[in-house]
Amino acid sequence: MSDELLDPGLARLPDPVRLRVLTLTADVLPELVRLPPALRRVASFAPARRARLGATAIAAALDGDEDLRERVARQVSVKRAPGLDSLTEGGADGPVDPSERAALAWLLRPEGWREVLSAALPEISEAPAASAREDARVARLQRKLDQVDQAVRELRAQHRVQVEELRSENKALRRKLGESRSAERAAHAAAEDRSSESDRALEEARASLAAQEKELRRLRIQVAQRESEASADRRAARTDRDETTVRARILLDTVIDAATGLRRELALPAASGAPGDRIEKELAGNDARGPASSMSLGTDSPGVVEQYLSMPRARLIIDGYNVSKTAWPSSSLEAQRLRLLGAIAPLVARTGAETTVVFDAAAVSARPVVNVPRGVKVVFSPEGVIADDVIRDLVAAEPVGRVVVVVTSDQALVKDVLADGARPATADSLIGLLSRP
């Protein structure tokens, strides 16, 4: 028995047999799972390029991985491989090519495969002409592929040149259009200045103007054709307008809801007093006292905060750790988050305000998992960004006129949200509101 059969490595097989093994493996490569890293990219190639460009990687993987060879053999046997008797005696359609028999015997390795391989090797050595024809066919196909690639590159280059020419022509047409318009305005002005001249000069001016208008119409048609090519850019700009429309509609819905339900939502008492009350009090004497005001709550009073949140489409933004550290300073941050989210759930259900709680996570990369109550959004600031900046962005995104309440005791943040039209409330006012039954 020859050395090739004692060591059945793929590199020791004759070139036709090795090429056939690589072709059979490349055909079934996409159907295999758990491919080695070197073959994953090869499996994504087109069938014609898979065996040609990935031959080295496939050969190395088959020689070094017996499990991979067995999985390839199973796929090949399912798709096309005959039994051992057919390999030795020929298939139903006639004798099997010796290179095919040897390649299938090496891959499938049934009982007696070495004898099948040994019997096929002399036949392979006697068929150099067929191998030469196959090589010539492959060379012709390669030349055709190179010609197609070259044609594609040339077409792309021509396309780029045509695009540049069209752009230059468009620019020239726009310039001519501007010149024509300037000439048209000049012609009109000249015609008005020469109104007292002879009829002959007026007719010449009209003829010149008609010619210029004709040229202008031609240029406008060409510009319209060029502008149709830019319609895609205008469609992209509609996205920005849609975002502005959404913000305007939110503000419009807020105004409409406030106009129809303001008295019912706020339960305001009837107005008392008159503009002359102060003068009448002075005339009646310094001892006189008026009735106490029904709206005597301070700006940071829990009652005022709840009135704001009861307004139509109210927005509540909470500086999470600023409030939780004020309420439960001795607890851990995780316990503070849980207690704060659990405490605001009844408030959100009662007022219906759109609520967002912002926690500072600028110094950490991991984000904890939290159980978010219904109607509440919880966000953590990105790494390197403090919660105050996130709150400023949320306030700036709201339309002017919407009721936005920001709960924080950070004076710098209070100053910024006031400038953007929001209503700040202290952490103590929210804590007092949460403690109510």
C-alpha positions as CSV (number, residue, x, y, z in Angstrom):
1,M,0.0,0.0,0.0
2,S,1.4,3.5,-0.9
3,D,2.5,6.2,1.5
4,E,-0.5,8.3,0.5
5,L,-2.9,5.6,1.8
6,L,-0.9,5.0,5.0
7,D,-1.2,8.7,5.7
8,P,-4.5,9.8,4.1
9,G,-3.9,13.5,4.7
10,L,-5.6,15.8,2.2
11,A,-2.2,17.3,1.2
12,R,-1.0,13.9,0.0
13,L,-3.9,13.2,-2.3
14,P,-3.6,13.9,-6.1
15,D,-4.6,17.3,-7.2
16,P,-7.9,16.2,-8.9
17,V,-9.0,14.3,-5.8
18,R,-8.0,17.1,-3.4
19,L,-9.9,19.7,-5.6
20,R,-13.0,17.5,-5.6
21,V,-12.9,17.1,-1.8
22,L,-12.6,20.8,-1.4
23,T,-15.6,21.3,-3.9
24,L,-17.8,18.8,-2.1
25,T,-17.0,20.4,1.3
26,A,-17.6,23.9,0.0
27,D,-21.1,22.9,-1.3
28,V,-22.3,21.8,2.1
29,L,-20.3,24.3,4.2
30,P,-23.3,26.7,4.8
31,E,-25.4,23.8,6.2
32,L,-22.9,23.0,9.0
33,V,-23.2,24.4,12.5
34,R,-20.4,25.2,14.9
35,L,-17.9,26.0,12.1
36,P,-14.3,26.9,13.0
37,P,-13.7,30.6,13.0
38,A,-11.6,30.4,9.9
39,L,-14.5,28.9,7.9
40,R,-17.3,31.2,9.1
41,R,-16.5,33.9,6.6
42,V,-15.8,31.3,3.8
43,A,-19.3,29.9,4.3
44,S,-20.8,33.3,3.5
45,F,-19.2,33.4,0.0
46,A,-21.0,32.7,-3.2
47,P,-20.8,28.9,-4.2
48,A,-18.5,29.6,-7.1
49,R,-16.0,31.6,-5.0
50,R,-16.2,29.4,-1.9
51,A,-14.0,26.5,-3.1
52,R,-11.6,28.9,-4.9
53,L,-11.0,31.6,-2.3
54,G,-11.4,29.4,0.8
55,A,-9.4,26.3,-0.4
56,T,-6.5,26.8,2.0
57,A,-8.7,27.3,5.0
58,I,-11.0,24.3,4.1
59,A,-8.0,22.0,3.6
60,A,-6.4,23.0,6.9
61,A,-9.6,22.5,8.8
62,L,-10.3,19.1,7.3
63,D,-6.8,17.8,8.0
64,G,-6.8,19.1,11.6
65,D,-10.4,18.5,12.7
66,E,-11.7,14.9,12.4
67,D,-15.1,15.9,13.8
68,L,-15.5,18.5,11.1
69,R,-14.6,15.9,8.4
70,E,-17.3,13.5,9.8
71,R,-20.0,16.3,9.8
72,V,-19.1,17.2,6.2
73,A,-19.3,13.5,5.3
74,R,-22.8,13.2,6.8
75,Q,-24.0,16.2,4.8
76,V,-22.4,15.0,1.6
77,S,-23.9,11.5,2.0
78,V,-27.3,13.0,2.5
79,K,-27.1,15.1,-0.6
80,R,-25.3,13.0,-3.2
81,A,-22.9,10.3,-2.1
82,P,-23.7,6.7,-3.3
83,G,-22.9,3.6,-1.3
84,L,-19.6,1.7,-1.3
85,D,-20.9,-0.7,-4.0
86,S,-21.7,2.2,-6.3
87,L,-18.3,3.6,-5.7
88,T,-16.6,0.4,-6.8
89,E,-19.0,-0.7,-9.5
90,G,-20.5,2.5,-10.9
91,G,-23.8,4.3,-10.3
92,A,-27.2,4.0,-12.0
93,D,-26.2,6.6,-14.6
94,G,-22.9,4.9,-15.5
95,P,-19.4,4.7,-14.0
96,V,-18.5,7.2,-11.4
97,D,-15.5,9.5,-12.2
98,P,-12.4,8.1,-10.5
99,S,-11.7,11.5,-8.9
100,E,-15.3,11.6,-7.6
101,R,-14.9,8.0,-6.2
102,A,-11.6,8.8,-4.5
103,A,-12.9,12.1,-3.0
104,L,-16.1,10.4,-1.7
105,A,-14.1,7.5,-0.3
106,W,-11.7,9.9,1.5
107,L,-14.6,11.9,3.0
108,L,-17.1,9.1,3.8
109,R,-14.5,6.4,4.8
110,P,-16.8,3.4,4.7
111,E,-15.4,-0.1,5.2
112,G,-12.8,-0.8,2.5
113,W,-12.3,2.9,1.6
114,R,-8.6,2.6,1.3
115,E,-9.0,-0.1,-1.4
116,V,-11.4,2.1,-3.3
117,L,-9.0,5.0,-3.0
118,S,-6.1,2.8,-4.1
119,A,-8.1,1.5,-7.1
120,A,-9.0,5.0,-8.2
121,L,-5.5,6.5,-8.1
122,P,-4.2,4.8,-11.3
123,E,-7.3,5.9,-13.2
124,I,-6.7,9.4,-12.1
125,S,-3.1,9.4,-13.2
126,E,-4.3,8.2,-16.7
127,A,-6.7,11.2,-17.1
128,P,-4.3,14.2,-17.5
129,A,-6.2,15.4,-20.6
130,A,-9.5,15.7,-18.7
131,S,-7.7,17.6,-15.9
132,A,-6.1,19.9,-18.4
133,R,-9.5,20.5,-20.0
134,E,-11.0,21.3,-16.6
135,D,-8.1,23.6,-15.8
136,A,-8.6,25.3,-19.2
137,R,-12.3,25.7,-18.4
138,V,-11.6,27.2,-15.0
139,A,-9.1,29.5,-16.6
140,R,-11.7,30.7,-19.2
141,L,-14.2,31.2,-16.5
142,Q,-11.7,33.2,-14.4
143,R,-10.9,35.4,-17.4
144,K,-14.6,36.0,-18.0
145,L,-15.0,36.9,-14.3
146,D,-12.1,39.3,-14.5
147,Q,-13.6,40.9,-17.7
148,V,-16.9,41.3,-15.9
149,D,-15.2,42.9,-12.9
150,Q,-13.4,45.2,-15.2
151,A,-16.6,46.1,-17.0
152,V,-18.3,46.8,-13.7
153,R,-15.4,49.1,-12.6
154,E,-15.6,51.0,-15.9
155,L,-19.3,51.4,-15.6
156,R,-19.0,52.8,-12.1
157,A,-16.3,55.2,-13.2
158,Q,-18.5,56.4,-16.1
159,H,-21.4,56.8,-13.7
160,R,-19.3,59.0,-11.4
161,V,-18.2,61.1,-14.4
162,Q,-21.8,61.5,-15.6
163,V,-22.9,62.5,-12.1
164,E,-20.2,65.2,-11.9
165,E,-21.2,66.5,-15.4
166,L,-24.9,66.7,-14.4
167,R,-23.9,68.6,-11.2
168,S,-21.8,71.0,-13.2
169,E,-24.6,71.5,-15.7
170,N,-27.1,72.1,-12.9
171,K,-24.9,74.7,-11.4
172,A,-24.4,76.4,-14.8
173,L,-28.2,76.4,-15.4
174,R,-28.9,77.9,-12.0
175,R,-26.3,80.7,-12.8
176,K,-27.9,81.3,-16.2
177,L,-31.3,81.4,-14.5
178,G,-30.1,84.1,-12.1
179,E,-28.6,86.1,-14.9
180,S,-31.8,85.8,-16.9
181,R,-33.8,87.1,-14.0
182,S,-31.5,90.0,-13.5
183,A,-31.7,90.7,-17.2
184,E,-35.5,90.5,-17.1
185,R,-35.7,93.0,-14.2
186,A,-33.2,95.3,-16.0
187,A,-35.3,95.1,-19.2
188,H,-38.5,96.0,-17.3
189,A,-36.7,99.0,-15.6
190,A,-35.3,100.1,-18.9
191,A,-38.7,99.8,-20.6
192,E,-40.2,102.0,-17.9
193,D,-37.4,104.6,-18.2
194,R,-37.8,104.7,-22.0
195,S,-41.6,105.1,-21.9
196,S,-41.2,108.5,-23.6
197,E,-39.1,107.2,-26.5
198,S,-40.2,106.2,-29.9
199,D,-42.4,103.2,-30.7
200,R,-39.6,101.5,-32.5
201,A,-37.4,101.4,-29.4
202,L,-40.4,100.1,-27.4
203,E,-41.0,97.3,-29.9
204,E,-37.3,96.3,-29.8
205,A,-37.4,96.1,-26.0
206,R,-40.5,93.9,-26.1
207,A,-38.9,91.6,-28.6
208,S,-35.8,91.3,-26.4
209,L,-38.0,90.7,-23.4
210,A,-39.9,88.0,-25.2
211,A,-36.7,86.3,-26.2
212,Q,-35.5,86.4,-22.6
213,E,-38.8,85.1,-21.3
214,K,-38.5,82.2,-23.7
215,E,-35.0,81.4,-22.5
216,L,-36.2,81.8,-18.9
217,R,-39.0,79.2,-19.5
218,R,-36.5,76.8,-21.0
219,L,-34.2,77.3,-18.1
220,R,-37.0,76.8,-15.6
221,I,-37.9,73.5,-17.2
222,Q,-34.4,72.4,-16.8
223,V,-34.2,73.5,-13.2
224,A,-37.4,71.7,-12.5
225,Q,-35.9,68.5,-13.8
226,R,-32.8,69.0,-11.6
227,E,-35.0,69.8,-8.6
228,S,-36.9,66.6,-9.0
229,E,-33.6,64.8,-8.4
230,A,-33.3,66.5,-5.1
231,S,-36.7,65.5,-3.8
232,A,-35.2,62.8,-1.6
233,D,-33.4,65.5,0.4
234,R,-36.6,67.4,0.9
235,R,-38.4,64.2,2.1
236,A,-35.6,63.8,4.7
237,A,-36.2,67.3,5.9
238,R,-39.8,66.5,6.6
239,T,-38.7,64.3,9.5
240,D,-37.5,67.5,11.4
241,R,-40.8,69.2,10.6
242,D,-42.8,66.2,11.9
243,E,-40.9,66.4,15.2
244,T,-41.8,70.1,15.6
245,T,-45.4,69.3,14.7
246,V,-45.6,66.7,17.5
247,R,-44.4,69.2,20.0
248,A,-46.9,71.8,18.8
249,R,-49.7,69.3,18.9
250,I,-48.8,68.4,22.5
251,L,-49.0,72.1,23.4
252,L,-52.2,72.5,21.5
253,D,-53.8,69.5,23.3
254,T,-52.6,70.9,26.6
255,V,-54.2,74.3,25.9
256,I,-57.5,72.7,24.8
257,D,-57.7,70.4,27.8
258,A,-56.9,73.3,30.1
259,A,-59.6,75.5,28.5
260,T,-62.3,72.9,28.9
261,G,-61.4,71.5,32.3
262,L,-59.4,74.1,34.2
263,R,-62.1,75.0,36.8
264,R,-63.1,71.3,37.3
265,E,-59.4,70.2,37.7
266,L,-58.3,73.0,40.1
267,A,-61.6,73.4,42.0
268,L,-61.0,77.2,42.3
269,P,-63.2,79.1,44.7
270,A,-65.3,82.1,43.5
271,A,-63.3,85.3,43.3
272,S,-63.8,87.6,46.4
273,G,-63.1,91.2,47.0
274,A,-62.9,94.2,44.7
275,P,-60.2,96.6,43.5
276,G,-61.6,99.3,45.9
277,D,-61.3,97.1,49.0
278,R,-58.0,98.7,50.1
279,I,-59.4,102.2,49.9
280,E,-62.6,101.2,51.7
281,K,-60.5,99.6,54.5
282,E,-58.4,102.7,55.0
283,L,-61.6,104.8,55.2
284,A,-63.2,102.4,57.7
285,G,-60.2,102.5,60.0
286,N,-56.9,100.6,60.6
287,D,-58.7,97.9,62.8
288,A,-60.7,96.4,60.0
289,R,-59.7,93.0,58.8
290,G,-60.6,91.2,55.6
291,P,-61.4,87.5,55.2
292,A,-58.4,85.1,55.1
293,S,-57.2,84.1,51.6
294,S,-58.2,80.6,50.5
295,M,-54.9,80.3,48.6
296,S,-52.4,81.0,51.4
297,L,-50.2,78.0,50.6
298,G,-46.5,78.8,49.9
299,T,-44.8,78.1,46.6
300,D,-43.2,75.0,48.0
301,S,-46.3,73.8,49.8
302,P,-47.4,70.2,49.1
303,G,-50.9,71.5,48.3
304,V,-49.6,73.8,45.6
305,V,-47.5,71.0,44.1
306,E,-50.6,68.7,43.9
307,Q,-52.6,71.5,42.3
308,Y,-50.0,71.9,39.6
309,L,-49.9,68.2,39.0
310,S,-53.7,68.1,38.7
311,M,-53.6,70.5,35.7
312,P,-54.3,68.9,32.3
313,R,-51.3,67.0,30.8
314,A,-49.0,68.1,33.6
315,R,-45.4,66.9,33.5
316,L,-43.5,65.8,36.7
317,I,-39.7,65.4,36.6
318,I,-38.0,64.3,39.9
319,D,-34.3,64.6,40.7
320,G,-34.2,61.0,42.2
321,Y,-31.3,60.9,44.6
322,N,-31.8,64.6,45.6
323,V,-35.2,63.6,46.9
324,S,-34.4,60.2,48.3
325,K,-31.3,61.4,50.2
326,T,-33.4,64.2,51.8
327,A,-36.1,61.7,52.9
328,W,-34.0,58.7,53.9
329,P,-30.3,59.8,54.3
330,S,-29.3,56.7,56.3
331,S,-30.5,54.1,53.8
332,S,-28.5,52.6,50.9
333,L,-29.0,54.0,47.4
334,E,-30.9,50.8,46.4
335,A,-33.2,51.1,49.3
336,Q,-33.8,54.8,48.6
337,R,-34.7,54.0,45.0
338,L,-37.2,51.4,46.0
339,R,-38.8,53.5,48.7
340,L,-39.1,56.6,46.4
341,L,-40.6,54.7,43.5
342,G,-43.1,52.9,45.8
343,A,-44.1,56.2,47.4
344,I,-44.8,58.2,44.2
345,A,-46.9,55.5,42.6
346,P,-50.1,56.5,44.5
347,L,-49.4,60.2,43.6
348,V,-49.1,59.4,39.9
349,A,-52.3,57.3,40.0
350,R,-54.2,60.1,41.8
351,T,-53.0,63.1,39.6
352,G,-52.4,61.3,36.3
353,A,-49.3,63.5,35.7
354,E,-46.7,62.2,33.2
355,T,-43.8,61.4,35.6
356,T,-40.1,60.7,35.0
357,V,-37.6,60.0,37.8
358,V,-33.9,60.7,36.9
359,F,-31.2,59.0,38.9
360,D,-27.5,60.1,38.7
361,A,-25.3,57.3,37.3
362,A,-22.4,59.4,35.9
363,A,-19.7,57.6,37.9
364,V,-20.8,54.0,37.1
365,S,-21.1,52.0,34.0
366,A,-23.6,49.3,35.2
367,R,-27.3,50.1,35.4
368,P,-29.4,48.4,38.2
369,V,-32.7,46.7,37.3
370,V,-35.6,48.5,38.9
371,N,-39.3,47.6,39.3
372,V,-41.0,50.6,37.7
373,P,-44.6,51.4,38.8
374,R,-47.4,52.0,36.3
375,G,-47.3,55.4,34.8
376,V,-43.7,56.2,35.9
377,K,-40.6,56.3,33.7
378,V,-37.2,55.7,35.3
379,V,-34.0,56.8,33.6
380,F,-30.3,56.8,34.6
381,S,-27.9,59.4,33.4
382,P,-25.3,58.2,30.9
383,E,-21.8,57.5,32.1
384,G,-20.0,60.8,32.5
385,V,-23.2,62.9,32.5
386,I,-24.9,64.0,35.7
387,A,-28.6,63.8,36.3
388,D,-29.0,67.6,36.4
389,D,-28.0,67.8,32.7
390,V,-30.5,65.1,31.8
391,I,-33.2,67.0,33.6
392,R,-32.2,70.3,31.8
393,D,-32.6,68.4,28.5
394,L,-36.0,67.0,29.4
395,V,-37.3,70.5,30.4
396,A,-35.9,72.1,27.2
397,A,-37.6,69.4,25.1
398,E,-41.1,70.4,26.4
399,P,-43.2,73.0,24.5
400,V,-43.6,76.4,26.0
401,G,-46.8,76.7,27.9
402,R,-47.0,73.1,29.2
403,V,-47.1,72.7,33.0
404,V,-43.7,71.1,33.9
405,V,-42.9,70.6,37.7
406,V,-39.3,69.8,38.6
407,V,-38.7,68.5,42.1
408,T,-35.1,69.3,43.3
409,S,-33.4,71.3,46.0
410,D,-30.3,72.0,43.8
411,Q,-30.4,75.8,43.4
412,A,-28.3,75.9,40.2
413,L,-30.8,73.4,38.6
414,V,-33.7,75.4,39.9
415,K,-32.4,78.6,38.3
416,D,-31.9,76.8,34.9
417,V,-35.4,75.2,34.8
418,L,-37.0,78.5,35.8
419,A,-35.4,80.1,32.8
420,D,-36.9,77.4,30.6
421,G,-40.4,78.0,31.9
422,A,-40.7,75.0,34.4
423,R,-42.1,75.3,37.9
424,P,-39.5,74.1,40.6
425,A,-40.6,72.5,43.9
426,T,-38.3,71.5,46.8
427,A,-37.7,67.9,47.8
428,D,-39.4,68.6,51.2
429,S,-42.6,69.6,49.4
430,L,-42.8,66.4,47.5
431,I,-41.9,64.3,50.6
432,G,-44.7,66.1,52.5
433,L,-47.1,65.3,49.6
434,L,-46.0,61.6,49.6
435,S,-46.6,61.2,53.3
436,R,-50.3,62.2,52.9
437,P,-52.8,59.3,53.0
